[in-house]
Amino acid sequence: MIGIEGYGGLMLIGLMALVTLATRFGGVWIMSFIPINRRVESFINAMSGSVLIAILVPIAVEGDSGARLALVATAAVMLAVQRTMPAIAAGIATAAGWRFFIG
């Protein structure tokens, strides 16, 4: 019989899922009290760009060649076709291919 210590990983995943749901639902609940005007909309748009930059810059600076090549491929496909899903697919395929064949 497995004690509670055998389920630590699953408990941690469950706890992280609950925290994620609480922040998502809590954000929607809080925003239901805030009127969306031009200033709030500008703030929301700026925040999404800031989060994207906060994710991409460390990858570009500290990532391996596969990660950097994936960023370049994603940007190139996004500029070429102006569609998100093909750009994401190109980045994933590039990173996977680089790591499978080269690294």
VMD Tcl script that draws the C-alpha trace (Angstrom):
set ca {
  {0.00 0.00 0.00}
  {1.35 3.40 -0.98}
  {1.30 6.10 1.67}
  {0.50 9.74 1.04}
  {4.18 10.43 0.25}
  {3.82 8.26 -2.88}
  {1.29 10.70 -4.29}
  {3.30 13.90 -3.76}
  {3.71 14.59 -7.46}
  {0.03 14.12 -8.20}
  {-0.93 16.26 -5.22}
  {1.40 19.01 -6.41}
  {-0.07 18.91 -9.93}
  {-3.58 19.08 -8.45}
  {-2.62 22.01 -6.25}
  {-1.09 23.86 -9.20}
  {-4.24 23.22 -11.23}
  {-6.40 24.65 -8.43}
  {-4.20 27.75 -8.11}
  {-4.32 28.25 -11.89}
  {-8.11 27.96 -11.93}
  {-8.42 30.31 -8.96}
  {-6.30 32.98 -10.66}
  {-8.16 32.61 -13.96}
  {-11.63 32.72 -12.42}
  {-10.56 35.36 -9.91}
  {-9.27 37.60 -12.67}
  {-12.52 37.31 -14.59}
  {-14.50 37.96 -11.41}
  {-12.45 41.05 -10.50}
  {-12.63 42.40 -14.05}
  {-16.43 42.07 -13.96}
  {-16.41 45.04 -11.55}
  {-14.15 47.23 -13.72}
  {-15.68 49.13 -16.62}
  {-13.69 48.56 -19.81}
  {-12.83 51.98 -21.18}
  {-10.07 53.05 -23.56}
  {-7.47 53.31 -20.77}
  {-8.20 49.85 -19.34}
  {-8.18 48.33 -22.83}
  {-4.79 49.93 -23.54}
  {-3.45 48.52 -20.28}
  {-4.68 45.01 -21.12}
  {-3.15 45.17 -24.60}
  {0.17 46.39 -23.21}
  {0.22 43.66 -20.57}
  {-0.22 40.89 -23.13}
  {2.76 42.21 -25.07}
  {4.80 42.50 -21.88}
  {4.08 38.90 -20.93}
  {5.08 37.74 -24.41}
  {8.36 39.67 -24.23}
  {9.03 38.34 -20.72}
  {8.75 34.81 -22.09}
  {10.71 35.29 -25.32}
  {13.69 37.39 -24.21}
  {15.16 34.79 -21.80}
  {14.80 32.15 -24.51}
  {16.59 34.37 -27.02}
  {19.36 35.27 -24.58}
  {19.94 32.00 -22.73}
  {18.39 29.40 -25.01}
  {20.30 26.93 -27.11}
  {20.60 27.09 -30.89}
  {17.40 25.09 -31.34}
  {15.41 27.58 -29.27}
  {16.84 30.58 -31.11}
  {16.23 28.98 -34.49}
  {12.65 28.20 -33.43}
  {12.12 31.87 -32.52}
  {13.46 32.96 -35.92}
  {11.28 30.41 -37.73}
  {8.20 31.47 -35.78}
  {8.82 35.15 -36.52}
  {9.49 34.48 -40.22}
  {6.32 32.43 -40.70}
  {4.26 34.96 -38.73}
  {5.53 37.81 -40.91}
  {4.97 35.79 -44.08}
  {1.46 34.41 -43.50}
  {0.10 36.61 -40.66}
  {-1.42 33.59 -38.91}
  {-0.61 32.37 -35.43}
  {-1.06 28.61 -35.68}
  {1.24 28.04 -38.68}
  {3.87 30.21 -36.97}
  {3.64 28.20 -33.74}
  {3.76 24.94 -35.69}
  {6.86 26.13 -37.57}
  {8.60 27.03 -34.32}
  {7.78 23.70 -32.69}
  {8.80 21.74 -35.79}
  {12.05 23.69 -36.08}
  {13.00 23.14 -32.42}
  {12.06 19.45 -32.59}
  {13.95 18.94 -35.85}
  {17.04 20.72 -34.57}
  {17.11 18.73 -31.38}
  {16.37 15.44 -33.11}
  {18.88 15.74 -35.95}
  {21.55 18.07 -34.56}
  {21.44 18.26 -30.79}
}
mol new
graphics top color blue
foreach p $ca { graphics top sphere $p radius 0.5 }
foreach p [lrange $ca 0 end-1] q [lrange $ca 1 end] { graphics top cylinder $p $q radius 0.2 }
display resetview
